[in-house]
Amino acid sequence: MSEPTTGPAAAYLAALQRRLTADGCTVTTPPWNDHRVVAACRADRKARWFGTKVELFVFAAAVHEIDEENLGEFTVWAMRYAKDLRRGIPGARNAAMVLPALVSERVHPEAARWASHDARILGTTLIGRPLTVETAPGAVRTSMYRGQVQWGGLFTGHVLEKAALYFP
């Protein structure tokens, strides 16, 4: 499986990279399998979070089609990658949120349902909200879980606000 280098998915990734950079994220392009990933990170601390720092990691790759299997594999990879990148001591007033997104013109309905069903949690301080981004001609459709989570629920509004900015 190789990544699309032209077309709507590739154009979406290029625009995503610009939005991430404009929002002050540190952006890199690590590989996942044989795909180039747009990876970004930012850290925020707000008084209403009682001084807790939240690190937000975004990982996005263009694929020919999105199914439940490749979305699951990418989510696991992104969560582990984010865990390795984390700064600070996990659990010591630090939380990490991960937005792993696959982008394609073809999204299987079960993959979109899987992304929308729930957040994925690794440990108690690393929470992932997988996304599918369908770049169908004339419309972009994004699927992700937008509800509360038991751990990290304090940051839900912030994460959803950033997801809406990065994945319009």
GUVO-760543 format. One record per residue (C-alpha): residue in three letters; x, y, z. Coordinates in nm, 3 decimals. Example, Ala and Ser with C-alpha at 12.3 -4.5 7.8 and 13.67 -1.06 7.14 Angstrom:
residues 2
NODE residuo      c1      c2      c3
NODE     ALA   1.230  -0.450   0.780
NODE     SER   1.367  -0.106   0.714
END
This chain:
residues 168
NODE residuo      c1      c2      c3
NODE     MET   0.000   0.000   0.000
NODE     SER   0.146   0.335  -0.098
NODE     GLU   0.014   0.681  -0.030
NODE     PRO  -0.161   0.902  -0.282
NODE     THR   0.081   1.178  -0.381
NODE     THR  -0.171   1.377  -0.583
NODE     GLY  -0.543   1.436  -0.566
NODE     PRO  -0.782   1.550  -0.294
NODE     ALA  -0.626   1.349  -0.007
NODE     ALA  -0.275   1.481  -0.076
NODE     ALA  -0.410   1.838  -0.111
NODE     TYR  -0.597   1.797   0.220
NODE     LEU  -0.275   1.687   0.395
NODE     ALA  -0.088   1.989   0.256
NODE     ALA  -0.363   2.223   0.381
NODE     LEU  -0.367   2.044   0.719
NODE     GLN   0.007   2.099   0.753
NODE     ARG  -0.045   2.473   0.690
NODE     ARG  -0.327   2.492   0.950
NODE     LEU  -0.114   2.312   1.210
NODE     THR   0.183   2.541   1.149
NODE     ALA  -0.038   2.852   1.163
NODE     ASP  -0.171   2.738   1.502
NODE     GLY   0.180   2.717   1.646
NODE     CYS   0.230   2.342   1.630
NODE     THR   0.571   2.184   1.579
NODE     VAL   0.531   1.983   1.257
NODE     THR   0.739   1.687   1.136
NODE     THR   0.690   1.413   0.876
NODE     PRO   0.781   1.070   1.017
NODE     PRO   0.707   0.753   0.818
NODE     TRP   0.435   0.499   0.896
NODE     ASN   0.471   0.186   0.687
NODE     ASP   0.533   0.336   0.342
NODE     HIS   0.333   0.655   0.411
NODE     ARG   0.452   1.004   0.494
NODE     VAL   0.274   1.123   0.806
NODE     VAL   0.205   1.485   0.893
NODE     ALA   0.278   1.487   1.267
NODE     ALA   0.225   1.785   1.493
NODE     CYS   0.247   1.863   1.862
NODE     ARG   0.153   2.155   2.086
NODE     ALA   0.126   2.198   2.462
NODE     ASP  -0.128   2.414   2.643
NODE     ARG  -0.184   2.500   3.008
NODE     LYS  -0.491   2.687   3.134
NODE     ALA  -0.600   2.801   3.478
NODE     ARG  -0.936   2.625   3.442
NODE     TRP  -0.745   2.297   3.407
NODE     PHE  -0.594   2.359   3.752
NODE     GLY  -0.248   2.411   3.605
NODE     THR  -0.244   2.080   3.420
NODE     LYS  -0.057   2.075   3.091
NODE     VAL  -0.217   1.900   2.796
NODE     GLU  -0.009   1.794   2.499
NODE     LEU  -0.199   1.754   2.176
NODE     PHE  -0.054   1.526   1.909
NODE     VAL  -0.191   1.514   1.556
NODE     PHE  -0.094   1.242   1.307
NODE     ALA  -0.240   1.228   0.957
NODE     ALA  -0.163   1.016   0.651
NODE     ALA  -0.321   0.981   0.309
NODE     VAL  -0.418   0.628   0.204
NODE     HIS  -0.600   0.487  -0.098
NODE     GLU  -0.891   0.374   0.118
NODE     ILE  -0.973   0.363   0.487
NODE     ASP  -1.101   0.045   0.646
NODE     GLU  -1.132  -0.053   1.010
NODE     GLU  -0.809  -0.252   0.999
NODE     ASN  -0.577   0.020   0.868
NODE     LEU  -0.742   0.284   1.091
NODE     GLY  -0.687   0.059   1.393
NODE     GLU  -0.324  -0.005   1.298
NODE     PHE  -0.260   0.365   1.243
NODE     THR  -0.426   0.455   1.574
NODE     VAL  -0.209   0.207   1.767
NODE     TRP   0.104   0.338   1.590
NODE     ALA   0.010   0.704   1.661
NODE     MET  -0.067   0.636   2.029
NODE     ARG   0.268   0.459   2.079
NODE     TYR   0.456   0.727   1.886
NODE     ALA   0.295   1.001   2.097
NODE     LYS   0.380   0.811   2.416
NODE     ASP   0.746   0.807   2.310
NODE     LEU   0.740   1.181   2.229
NODE     ARG   0.577   1.298   2.551
NODE     ARG   0.754   1.557   2.758
NODE     GLY   0.721   1.574   3.133
NODE     ILE   0.613   1.306   3.373
NODE     PRO   0.293   1.124   3.269
NODE     GLY   0.026   1.163   3.530
NODE     ALA   0.206   1.443   3.712
NODE     ARG  -0.027   1.721   3.603
NODE     ASN   0.027   1.624   3.240
NODE     ALA  -0.214   1.469   2.993
NODE     ALA  -0.178   1.381   2.626
NODE     MET  -0.446   1.380   2.360
NODE     VAL  -0.389   1.216   2.023
NODE     LEU  -0.575   1.280   1.696
NODE     PRO  -0.474   1.002   1.453
NODE     ALA  -0.637   1.071   1.114
NODE     LEU  -0.642   0.879   0.790
NODE     VAL  -0.741   1.074   0.478
NODE     SER  -0.882   0.920   0.161
NODE     GLU  -1.141   0.955  -0.112
NODE     ARG  -1.281   0.615  -0.003
NODE     VAL  -1.386   0.550   0.357
NODE     HIS  -1.557   0.223   0.447
NODE     PRO  -1.866   0.289   0.662
NODE     GLU  -1.742   0.055   0.938
NODE     ALA  -1.421   0.260   0.968
NODE     ALA  -1.618   0.583   1.010
NODE     ARG  -1.839   0.411   1.270
NODE     TRP  -1.532   0.277   1.455
NODE     ALA  -1.382   0.629   1.470
NODE     SER  -1.710   0.778   1.592
NODE     HIS  -1.779   0.511   1.853
NODE     ASP  -1.543   0.603   2.139
NODE     ALA  -1.203   0.737   2.237
NODE     ARG  -0.909   0.498   2.280
NODE     ILE  -0.712   0.513   2.602
NODE     LEU  -0.352   0.406   2.661
NODE     GLY  -0.276   0.407   3.033
NODE     THR  -0.458   0.683   3.219
NODE     THR  -0.308   0.992   3.059
NODE     LEU  -0.298   0.920   2.683
NODE     ILE  -0.631   0.950   2.503
NODE     GLY  -0.679   0.904   2.129
NODE     ARG  -0.968   1.018   1.914
NODE     PRO  -0.921   0.853   1.573
NODE     LEU  -1.057   1.032   1.268
NODE     THR  -1.152   0.939   0.916
NODE     VAL  -1.142   1.220   0.663
NODE     GLU  -1.324   1.145   0.338
NODE     THR  -1.216   1.380   0.061
NODE     ALA  -1.499   1.297  -0.177
NODE     PRO  -1.541   1.531  -0.473
NODE     GLY  -1.730   1.840  -0.361
NODE     ALA  -1.736   1.760   0.013
NODE     VAL  -1.511   1.663   0.301
NODE     ARG  -1.663   1.440   0.569
NODE     THR  -1.490   1.388   0.902
NODE     SER  -1.583   1.117   1.151
NODE     MET  -1.458   1.113   1.510
NODE     TYR  -1.582   1.058   1.865
NODE     ARG  -1.705   1.390   2.003
NODE     GLY  -1.828   1.276   2.345
NODE     GLN  -1.680   1.285   2.694
NODE     VAL  -1.423   1.041   2.826
NODE     GLN  -1.372   0.920   3.183
NODE     TRP  -1.005   1.021   3.192
NODE     GLY  -0.915   1.357   3.045
NODE     GLY  -1.272   1.482   3.019
NODE     LEU  -1.156   1.820   3.143
NODE     PHE  -0.985   1.872   2.805
NODE     THR  -1.272   1.758   2.578
NODE     GLY  -1.374   2.109   2.472
NODE     HIS  -1.016   2.207   2.391
NODE     VAL  -0.951   1.891   2.189
NODE     LEU  -1.275   1.924   1.993
NODE     GLU  -1.202   2.292   1.925
NODE     LYS  -0.858   2.205   1.787
NODE     ALA  -0.998   1.911   1.587
NODE     ALA  -1.253   2.144   1.425
NODE     LEU  -0.974   2.391   1.340
NODE     TYR  -0.740   2.128   1.195
NODE     PHE  -1.000   1.901   1.029
NODE     PRO  -1.274   2.129   0.892
END
